[in-house]
Amino acid sequence: MTGHFLLGGDLTVGRLGLGAMRLPQSRPGEPARDPGTGRAVLRRAVELGVDHIDTAGFYRSQDGSVHANTLIREALAPYPDDLVIATKVGPVPGPGGLGEGSSADLRPQVEADLRSLGLDRLDLVYLRIGTTTTPHGESLAERFETLAALREEGLIRHLGVSNVDAHHLAEARAIAPVAAVQNHFNIAGRDDAALLDTCAQAGIAFVPFSPLGGGKTEIDHSAVAKVAGRHNATVHQIALAWLLARSPAILAIPGTGSVAHLEANLAARAITLTEEDLADLT
């Protein structure tokens, strides 16, 4: 089994959770998914022991008809006592897609997430900075100070940062405790390995986004397929098992809009990679 992680020092979560980004639609530009299917995925996830769901107010279908937060509330409220819901703020929707917001946007976004999820306090809120790439050299201090103030008000339990580098993390930690970092990381994209190790040493959760390559086939290389064959598993299951083996600080949140795909992902919890497997995947 994959074990658990103590998030923020007081929230115990399983290390394989669920990302909600694909519940409203599969990919940008594609039609909205059936809301009933999204609710079924969420209910089945909780039935199978998922206690960490990652969402955002901007996780919605392109036509605006299906919102991830609404699906979560409709499917799961009143929420199980052990369910941790994490959300992200910062990006602002615009005509060309998501853009980077300012500190003034954060309180309205936090309050909107509280309403849409039907909560009085958010378990974990990430400050997401940048758009498609990490904005090296850009300060997050003013924005993180705003979130820290909302935490002091009691609207937020724990704070995180997303799409950041080591300097951003240090900058945030000088303002308030950081419980989690959410950055791009998977078996085929390991640029943030040093930041992951920094988080592990500090007791900070490292939550990879695009843990399966963002729906691409980049993880389907020969070494992963070889190890998958040994375990009678899929390459995606091995990619998730590798993440969980890479560091005890990793919390994986693969996203899906399919019950069958959810069940396949969660089956990775039962895979224990051997030293030979890990050597092949290095």
C-alpha positions as CSV (number, residue, x, y, z in Angstrom):
1,M,0.0,0.0,0.0
2,T,1.1,3.6,-0.6
3,G,0.8,4.9,3.0
4,H,-0.2,8.3,4.2
5,F,1.3,11.8,4.6
6,L,0.7,14.3,7.4
7,L,-0.3,17.4,5.5
8,G,0.5,20.6,7.3
9,G,1.2,18.7,10.4
10,D,-2.4,17.9,11.2
11,L,-4.2,16.4,8.2
12,T,-3.5,12.7,7.4
13,V,-4.1,12.0,3.7
14,G,-3.6,9.0,1.5
15,R,-0.8,9.5,-1.0
16,L,-2.9,8.8,-4.0
17,G,-5.8,11.2,-4.5
18,L,-7.9,12.6,-7.3
19,G,-7.4,15.7,-9.4
20,A,-10.7,17.3,-10.5
21,M,-9.5,19.2,-13.6
22,R,-10.9,16.6,-16.0
23,L,-14.3,16.2,-14.4
24,P,-16.0,19.1,-16.4
25,Q,-14.3,18.3,-19.7
26,S,-11.5,16.1,-21.0
27,R,-9.3,18.8,-22.5
28,P,-9.7,22.4,-23.5
29,G,-11.8,22.8,-26.5
30,E,-13.6,19.5,-26.1
31,P,-17.3,19.3,-25.1
32,A,-18.5,19.4,-21.5
33,R,-18.7,16.0,-19.8
34,D,-21.9,14.7,-18.4
35,P,-22.2,16.0,-14.9
36,G,-23.7,12.7,-13.7
37,T,-20.5,10.9,-14.7
38,G,-18.4,13.5,-12.8
39,R,-20.5,12.9,-9.7
40,A,-20.2,9.2,-10.1
41,V,-16.4,9.4,-10.3
42,L,-16.2,11.5,-7.1
43,R,-18.5,9.1,-5.2
44,R,-16.6,6.1,-6.4
45,A,-13.3,7.7,-5.4
46,V,-14.5,8.2,-1.9
47,E,-15.8,4.7,-1.8
48,L,-12.3,3.5,-2.7
49,G,-10.7,5.4,0.1
50,V,-9.6,8.6,-1.6
51,D,-9.4,11.4,1.0
52,H,-7.6,14.1,-1.0
53,I,-9.3,15.9,-3.9
54,D,-7.6,18.7,-5.8
55,T,-9.7,21.3,-7.5
56,A,-9.9,25.0,-8.5
57,G,-12.6,27.5,-9.2
58,F,-11.3,27.7,-12.8
59,Y,-11.8,24.0,-13.4
60,R,-14.9,24.3,-15.6
61,S,-16.0,23.4,-19.1
62,Q,-15.3,25.9,-21.8
63,D,-19.0,26.7,-22.2
64,G,-19.3,27.3,-18.5
65,S,-22.0,24.7,-18.0
66,V,-20.0,22.3,-15.7
67,H,-17.9,23.3,-12.8
68,A,-15.7,21.0,-10.8
69,N,-16.5,22.6,-7.5
70,T,-20.2,22.3,-8.0
71,L,-19.8,18.6,-8.9
72,I,-17.8,18.0,-5.7
73,R,-20.4,19.7,-3.5
74,E,-23.3,17.9,-5.2
75,A,-21.7,14.5,-5.1
76,L,-20.1,14.6,-1.6
77,A,-21.6,17.2,0.7
78,P,-22.0,16.8,3.6
79,Y,-18.4,15.8,3.3
80,P,-16.7,12.9,5.1
81,D,-14.8,14.1,8.2
82,D,-11.5,12.8,6.7
83,L,-11.8,14.4,3.3
84,V,-9.3,17.0,2.4
85,I,-10.2,19.4,-0.4
86,A,-7.4,21.5,-1.9
87,T,-8.0,24.4,-4.3
88,K,-5.9,26.9,-6.2
89,V,-6.3,30.7,-6.7
90,G,-4.4,33.2,-8.7
91,P,-5.2,32.7,-12.3
92,V,-7.9,34.9,-13.8
93,P,-10.1,33.8,-16.8
94,G,-9.9,36.1,-19.8
95,P,-10.7,36.1,-23.5
96,G,-7.5,34.2,-24.3
97,G,-7.7,31.8,-21.5
98,L,-6.3,32.0,-18.0
99,G,-4.0,34.9,-17.2
100,E,-2.1,35.9,-14.0
101,G,-4.1,37.8,-11.4
102,S,-3.1,40.2,-8.7
103,S,-3.4,40.1,-4.9
104,A,-6.7,42.0,-5.2
105,D,-8.2,38.9,-7.0
106,L,-7.4,36.5,-4.2
107,R,-10.0,37.3,-1.6
108,P,-12.9,37.1,-4.1
109,Q,-11.5,33.8,-5.4
110,V,-11.2,32.3,-2.0
111,E,-14.7,33.4,-1.1
112,A,-16.1,32.0,-4.3
113,D,-14.5,28.7,-3.6
114,L,-16.0,28.6,-0.1
115,R,-19.4,29.3,-1.6
116,S,-19.2,26.8,-4.5
117,L,-17.8,24.0,-2.3
118,G,-20.2,24.8,0.5
119,L,-17.5,25.2,3.1
120,D,-16.7,27.6,6.0
121,R,-13.0,27.0,5.7
122,L,-10.8,25.6,2.9
123,D,-8.3,22.9,3.9
124,L,-5.5,23.8,1.5
125,V,-5.2,26.8,-0.8
126,Y,-2.4,27.0,-3.3
127,L,-1.2,30.3,-4.8
128,R,-0.8,29.4,-8.4
129,I,1.6,31.8,-10.2
130,G,2.5,32.1,-13.9
131,T,0.6,30.5,-16.7
132,T,2.2,27.7,-18.7
133,T,5.7,28.1,-17.3
134,T,7.3,28.9,-13.9
135,P,7.8,32.7,-13.7
136,H,11.5,32.7,-12.5
137,G,12.5,36.0,-11.0
138,E,8.9,37.1,-10.3
139,S,8.0,37.9,-6.6
140,L,5.0,36.2,-5.1
141,A,5.4,38.0,-1.7
142,E,2.4,40.4,-2.0
143,R,0.0,37.7,-3.2
144,F,1.2,35.2,-0.6
145,E,0.8,37.8,2.2
146,T,-2.8,38.3,1.1
147,L,-3.5,34.5,1.4
148,A,-1.6,34.5,4.8
149,A,-4.0,37.2,6.0
150,L,-7.0,35.1,4.9
151,R,-5.5,32.2,6.8
152,E,-5.2,34.3,9.9
153,E,-8.9,35.2,9.5
154,G,-9.8,31.5,9.6
155,L,-10.9,31.1,6.0
156,I,-8.0,28.9,5.1
157,R,-6.4,26.1,7.1
158,H,-3.1,25.5,5.2
159,L,-1.3,27.3,2.4
160,G,0.5,26.0,-0.6
161,V,2.3,27.3,-3.7
162,S,2.1,26.1,-7.3
163,N,4.3,26.4,-10.4
164,V,7.2,27.8,-8.4
165,D,10.9,27.5,-8.1
166,A,13.2,27.2,-5.0
167,H,13.3,31.0,-4.6
168,H,9.6,31.3,-4.6
169,L,9.3,28.6,-2.0
170,A,11.8,30.3,0.3
171,E,10.0,33.7,-0.3
172,A,6.7,32.1,0.7
173,R,8.1,30.3,3.8
174,A,9.4,33.6,5.1
175,I,5.8,34.9,5.2
176,A,3.8,31.9,6.5
177,P,4.1,28.1,6.7
178,V,3.9,26.2,3.4
179,A,2.1,22.9,3.6
180,A,2.4,21.8,0.0
181,V,4.0,22.6,-3.4
182,Q,2.2,21.7,-6.6
183,N,4.5,21.6,-9.6
184,H,4.9,19.8,-12.9
185,F,6.6,16.4,-12.3
186,N,6.3,12.9,-13.6
187,I,8.4,10.0,-14.7
188,A,9.3,11.7,-18.0
189,G,9.6,15.2,-16.6
190,R,11.9,15.4,-13.6
191,D,13.3,18.9,-13.7
192,D,12.0,19.7,-10.2
193,A,13.8,16.8,-8.5
194,A,15.9,19.1,-6.4
195,L,12.8,21.1,-5.3
196,L,11.0,17.8,-4.4
197,D,13.9,16.8,-2.2
198,T,13.9,20.2,-0.5
199,C,10.2,19.8,0.2
200,A,10.7,16.2,1.6
201,Q,13.5,17.5,3.9
202,A,11.2,20.2,5.2
203,G,8.1,18.0,5.7
204,I,6.3,19.8,2.9
205,A,4.1,17.8,0.5
206,F,5.1,17.7,-3.1
207,V,2.0,17.3,-5.3
208,P,2.9,16.7,-9.0
209,F,0.5,18.1,-11.6
210,S,0.4,16.2,-14.9
211,P,1.5,13.0,-13.0
212,L,0.7,11.0,-16.1
213,G,2.1,13.5,-18.6
214,G,-1.0,15.6,-19.0
215,G,-2.7,13.0,-21.2
216,K,0.2,12.7,-23.6
217,T,2.1,9.6,-24.5
218,E,5.4,10.8,-23.2
219,I,5.6,8.2,-20.5
220,D,5.1,5.3,-22.9
221,H,8.8,4.5,-23.3
222,S,10.4,1.1,-23.3
223,A,11.6,1.1,-19.7
224,V,8.1,1.8,-18.4
225,A,6.5,-0.8,-20.6
226,K,9.1,-3.3,-19.5
227,V,8.3,-2.8,-15.8
228,A,4.6,-2.8,-16.6
229,G,4.9,-6.2,-18.1
230,R,6.6,-7.6,-15.0
231,H,3.7,-6.4,-12.9
232,N,0.9,-7.1,-15.3
233,A,0.1,-3.4,-15.1
234,T,-0.4,-0.5,-17.4
235,V,2.3,2.1,-18.1
236,H,0.1,4.7,-16.3
237,Q,-0.1,2.5,-13.2
238,I,3.7,2.1,-13.2
239,A,4.1,5.9,-13.7
240,L,2.0,6.5,-10.6
241,A,3.8,3.7,-8.6
242,W,7.1,5.3,-9.6
243,L,6.0,8.7,-8.2
244,L,4.9,7.2,-4.9
245,A,8.2,5.3,-4.7
246,R,10.3,8.4,-5.6
247,S,9.7,10.2,-2.3
248,P,7.4,9.7,0.7
249,A,6.5,13.4,0.4
250,I,4.8,12.9,-3.0
251,L,1.0,13.1,-3.1
252,A,-0.2,12.0,-6.5
253,I,-3.5,13.4,-7.9
254,P,-4.2,11.9,-11.3
255,G,-7.3,13.4,-12.9
256,T,-10.0,11.5,-14.8
257,G,-13.6,11.8,-15.9
258,S,-14.1,8.1,-16.1
259,V,-14.9,5.6,-13.3
260,A,-13.0,2.8,-15.0
261,H,-9.9,5.0,-15.4
262,L,-10.2,6.1,-11.7
263,E,-10.3,2.5,-10.6
264,A,-7.3,1.7,-12.8
265,N,-5.3,4.6,-11.4
266,L,-6.1,3.6,-7.8
267,A,-5.0,0.1,-8.5
268,A,-1.5,1.5,-8.5
269,R,-1.7,1.7,-4.7
270,A,-1.1,-2.1,-4.7
271,I,2.1,-2.0,-6.8
272,T,5.4,-2.3,-5.0
273,L,8.3,-1.6,-7.3
274,T,11.5,-3.6,-6.8
275,E,15.0,-2.4,-6.8
276,E,15.4,-3.8,-10.3
277,D,12.3,-1.9,-11.4
278,L,13.5,1.4,-10.0
279,A,16.9,0.9,-11.6
280,D,15.3,0.4,-15.0
281,L,13.2,3.5,-14.4
282,T,16.1,5.8,-13.4
